Amino acid sequence: MSTQRIPGSRPARPDDNPWVVSTRELARRPGTQRTVTRTVPAPTGDEAIGLVGVIAVPDGSDVDLDVSLESVTEGVYVSGSVSARLEGECSRCLDPLSDDVMVRFGELFAYPDSVTEETTDADEIPRLLDERVDLTQTVRDALVTDLPMAPLCRPDCPGLCEGCGERWADLAPDHGHETLDPRWAALRERLPSTE
């Protein structure tokens, strides 16, 4: 399968991905450290951060990273914080909701041919690739772990009326629906109306 190149464009490089950070200046010198602060666009589509349809970081919205990279014997330890805007809907009343979140994270990225790389499975710990770390999955894991499984617009949200589907917060205090057991329906037809 051949890749067609658009005239005037250049092939994508890892440096073009704002989620990828170079560790070249750390050069396997334990104790060497650098910080990176940047705003990157949230991944989109299948790569989106969050619980799609429940609460997530909107596609392409700003994600603020404040990261420290430290060279250690087995790799580069990346720690810091991520801040983002969340949007979703209340799990009780289905109203739209939004919130700002800030989460701290820490992750070791193993050097190629290190003891850590040789003794762990590929999905257990991330690896450095061409002296770069890709923060996408690390940030996604940190944010998703912190998200509520059932977000609420407010802690005491009463939800929806199961009879009519209206928001309880918008209904009168005496709102209700008469429900009749179907086994008694025939009897009701025989009784005189009280209206």
One Martini backbone bead per residue (centre of mass of N, CA, C, O) as a GRO file, in nm:
protein
  195
    1MET     BB    1   0.094   0.038   0.026
    2SER     BB    2   0.060   0.362  -0.067
    3THR     BB    3   0.167   0.691  -0.002
    4GLN     BB    4   0.028   0.994  -0.038
    5ARG     BB    5   0.156   1.308  -0.133
    6ILE     BB    6   0.117   1.629  -0.070
    7PRO     BB    7   0.180   1.901  -0.208
    8GLY     BB    8   0.384   2.084   0.026
    9SER     BB    9   0.427   1.856   0.212
   10ARG     BB   10   0.521   1.686   0.507
   11PRO     BB   11   0.621   1.458   0.693
   12ALA     BB   12   0.557   1.319   0.976
   13ARG     BB   13   0.665   1.393   1.303
   14PRO     BB   14   0.708   1.351   1.633
   15ASP     BB   15   0.733   1.670   1.683
   16ASP     BB   16   0.424   1.725   1.589
   17ASN     BB   17   0.353   1.603   1.865
   18PRO     BB   18   0.253   1.754   2.163
   19TRP     BB   19   0.266   1.474   2.343
   20VAL     BB   20   0.566   1.479   2.266
   21VAL     BB   21   0.879   1.427   2.447
   22SER     BB   22   1.197   1.511   2.484
   23THR     BB   23   1.514   1.338   2.627
   24ARG     BB   24   1.798   1.403   2.516
   25GLU     BB   25   1.927   1.594   2.753
   26LEU     BB   26   1.938   1.348   2.962
   27ALA     BB   27   2.126   1.112   2.863
   28ARG     BB   28   2.151   0.892   3.092
   29ARG     BB   29   2.150   1.100   3.355
   30PRO     BB   30   2.117   1.068   3.660
   31GLY     BB   31   1.932   1.360   3.786
   32THR     BB   32   1.833   1.472   3.541
   33GLN     BB   33   1.636   1.772   3.464
   34ARG     BB   34   1.303   1.870   3.337
   35THR     BB   35   1.066   2.107   3.214
   36VAL     BB   36   0.713   2.109   3.104
   37THR     BB   37   0.504   2.359   2.943
   38ARG     BB   38   0.173   2.293   2.799
   39THR     BB   39  -0.063   2.327   2.533
   40VAL     BB   40  -0.301   2.085   2.428
   41PRO     BB   41  -0.486   1.894   2.230
   42ALA     BB   42  -0.737   1.698   2.242
   43PRO     BB   43  -0.822   1.412   2.167
   44THR     BB   44  -0.990   1.223   1.915
   45GLY     BB   45  -1.224   1.004   1.909
   46ASP     BB   46  -1.082   0.709   2.007
   47GLU     BB   47  -0.875   0.907   2.186
   48ALA     BB   48  -1.050   1.005   2.386
   49ILE     BB   49  -1.110   1.166   2.701
   50GLY     BB   50  -1.316   0.937   2.859
   51LEU     BB   51  -1.674   0.900   2.884
   52VAL     BB   52  -1.856   0.843   2.639
   53GLY     BB   53  -2.166   1.010   2.703
   54VAL     BB   54  -2.089   1.128   2.998
   55ILE     BB   55  -1.761   1.213   3.042
   56ALA     BB   56  -1.538   1.464   2.887
   57VAL     BB   57  -1.298   1.574   2.683
   58PRO     BB   58  -1.316   1.779   2.446
   59ASP     BB   59  -1.254   1.789   2.136
   60GLY     BB   60  -0.965   1.994   2.103
   61SER     BB   61  -0.921   2.091   2.369
   62ASP     BB   62  -0.761   2.219   2.632
   63VAL     BB   63  -0.445   2.092   2.766
   64ASP     BB   64  -0.267   2.116   3.066
   65LEU     BB   65   0.089   2.092   3.109
   66ASP     BB   66   0.296   1.991   3.404
   67VAL     BB   67   0.630   1.876   3.364
   68SER     BB   68   0.858   1.625   3.490
   69LEU     BB   69   1.190   1.520   3.395
   70GLU     BB   70   1.372   1.221   3.508
   71SER     BB   71   1.667   1.074   3.531
   72VAL     BB   72   1.711   0.728   3.556
   73THR     BB   73   1.842   0.422   3.544
   74GLU     BB   74   1.569   0.293   3.377
   75GLY     BB   75   1.486   0.603   3.293
   76VAL     BB   76   1.196   0.815   3.280
   77TYR     BB   77   1.054   1.030   3.509
   78VAL     BB   78   0.710   1.124   3.504
   79SER     BB   79   0.574   1.430   3.634
   80GLY     BB   80   0.253   1.588   3.735
   81SER     BB   81   0.008   1.789   3.560
   82VAL     BB   82  -0.347   1.804   3.469
   83SER     BB   83  -0.563   2.023   3.275
   84ALA     BB   84  -0.929   2.029   3.230
   85ARG     BB   85  -1.222   2.014   3.048
   86LEU     BB   86  -1.552   1.910   3.124
   87GLU     BB   87  -1.811   1.714   2.953
   88GLY     BB   88  -2.171   1.642   3.002
   89GLU     BB   89  -2.406   1.441   3.196
   90CYS     BB   90  -2.642   1.386   3.404
   91SER     BB   91  -2.739   1.077   3.548
   92ARG     BB   92  -3.037   1.184   3.639
   93CYS     BB   93  -3.137   1.454   3.443
   94LEU     BB   94  -2.952   1.513   3.170
   95ASP     BB   95  -2.797   1.754   3.212
   96PRO     BB   96  -2.572   1.962   3.141
   97LEU     BB   97  -2.211   1.953   3.209
   98SER     BB   98  -1.934   2.119   3.385
   99ASP     BB   99  -1.568   2.097   3.441
  100ASP     BB  100  -1.278   2.126   3.631
  101VAL     BB  101  -0.958   1.954   3.609
  102MET     BB  102  -0.700   1.817   3.839
  103VAL     BB  103  -0.414   1.601   3.783
  104ARG     BB  104  -0.194   1.373   3.909
  105PHE     BB  105   0.126   1.224   3.796
  106GLY     BB  106   0.317   0.905   3.742
  107GLU     BB  107   0.594   0.781   3.524
  108LEU     BB  108   0.776   0.517   3.387
  109PHE     BB  109   1.018   0.526   3.127
  110ALA     BB  110   1.176   0.292   2.957
  111TYR     BB  111   1.462   0.184   2.854
  112PRO     BB  112   1.625   0.044   2.627
  113ASP     BB  113   1.767  -0.243   2.761
  114SER     BB  114   1.650  -0.261   3.029
  115VAL     BB  115   1.550  -0.429   3.299
  116THR     BB  116   1.260  -0.330   3.292
  117GLU     BB  117   1.202  -0.411   2.999
  118GLU     BB  118   1.282  -0.721   3.034
  119THR     BB  119   1.069  -0.765   3.306
  120THR     BB  120   0.832  -0.642   3.130
  121ASP     BB  121   0.555  -0.576   2.991
  122ALA     BB  122   0.446  -0.363   2.748
  123ASP     BB  123   0.166  -0.292   2.923
  124GLU     BB  124   0.296  -0.205   3.208
  125ILE     BB  125   0.524  -0.017   3.067
  126PRO     BB  126   0.654   0.240   2.932
  127ARG     BB  127   0.845   0.358   2.652
  128LEU     BB  128   1.108   0.464   2.494
  129LEU     BB  129   1.115   0.651   2.176
  130ASP     BB  130   1.358   0.808   2.044
  131GLU     BB  131   1.389   0.990   2.308
  132ARG     BB  132   1.071   0.959   2.374
  133VAL     BB  133   0.758   1.076   2.512
  134ASP     BB  134   0.420   0.963   2.542
  135LEU     BB  135   0.145   1.121   2.720
  136THR     BB  136  -0.136   1.026   2.643
  137GLN     BB  137  -0.191   0.766   2.820
  138THR     BB  138  -0.112   0.882   3.096
  139VAL     BB  139  -0.328   1.106   3.099
  140ARG     BB  140  -0.574   0.935   3.049
  141ASP     BB  141  -0.548   0.756   3.300
  142ALA     BB  142  -0.559   0.985   3.511
  143LEU     BB  143  -0.837   1.105   3.431
  144VAL     BB  144  -1.027   0.855   3.423
  145THR     BB  145  -0.979   0.767   3.721
  146ASP     BB  146  -1.115   1.057   3.825
  147LEU     BB  147  -1.382   0.994   3.716
  148PRO     BB  148  -1.709   0.980   3.727
  149MET     BB  149  -1.948   0.735   3.665
  150ALA     BB  150  -2.182   0.943   3.800
  151PRO     BB  151  -2.258   1.231   3.712
  152LEU     BB  152  -2.341   1.549   3.870
  153CYS     BB  153  -2.485   1.863   3.898
  154ARG     BB  154  -2.567   1.771   4.195
  155PRO     BB  155  -2.578   1.593   4.483
  156ASP     BB  156  -2.921   1.650   4.504
  157CYS     BB  157  -3.029   1.526   4.256
  158PRO     BB  158  -3.356   1.404   4.172
  159GLY     BB  159  -3.418   1.390   3.874
  160LEU     BB  160  -3.663   1.185   3.727
  161CYS     BB  161  -3.970   1.115   3.641
  162GLU     BB  162  -4.103   0.797   3.583
  163GLY     BB  163  -4.380   0.888   3.449
  164CYS     BB  164  -4.285   1.166   3.255
  165GLY     BB  165  -3.966   1.277   3.254
  166GLU     BB  166  -3.941   1.499   3.442
  167ARG     BB  167  -3.805   1.726   3.638
  168TRP     BB  168  -3.822   1.745   3.974
  169ALA     BB  169  -3.723   2.046   4.005
  170ASP     BB  170  -3.986   2.147   3.812
  171LEU     BB  171  -4.184   2.031   4.012
  172ALA     BB  172  -4.424   1.991   4.213
  173PRO     BB  173  -4.454   1.864   4.531
  174ASP     BB  174  -4.744   1.707   4.439
  175HIS     BB  175  -4.633   1.531   4.236
  176GLY     BB  176  -4.804   1.269   4.044
  177HIS     BB  177  -4.894   0.918   3.983
  178GLU     BB  178  -5.135   0.703   3.902
  179THR     BB  179  -5.117   0.363   3.995
  180LEU     BB  180  -5.239   0.058   3.851
  181ASP     BB  181  -5.298  -0.247   3.891
  182PRO     BB  182  -5.383  -0.461   3.640
  183ARG     BB  183  -5.556  -0.659   3.824
  184TRP     BB  184  -5.768  -0.399   3.892
  185ALA     BB  185  -5.894  -0.280   3.629
  186ALA     BB  186  -6.172  -0.425   3.612
  187LEU     BB  187  -6.284  -0.314   3.881
  188ARG     BB  188  -6.276  -0.012   3.810
  189GLU     BB  189  -6.493  -0.027   3.583
  190ARG     BB  190  -6.731  -0.099   3.805
  191LEU     BB  191  -6.684   0.157   3.936
  192PRO     BB  192  -6.763   0.452   4.032
  193SER     BB  193  -6.711   0.763   3.966
  194THR     BB  194  -6.529   1.043   4.147
  195GLU     BB  195  -6.561   1.303   3.945
   0.00000   0.00000   0.00000
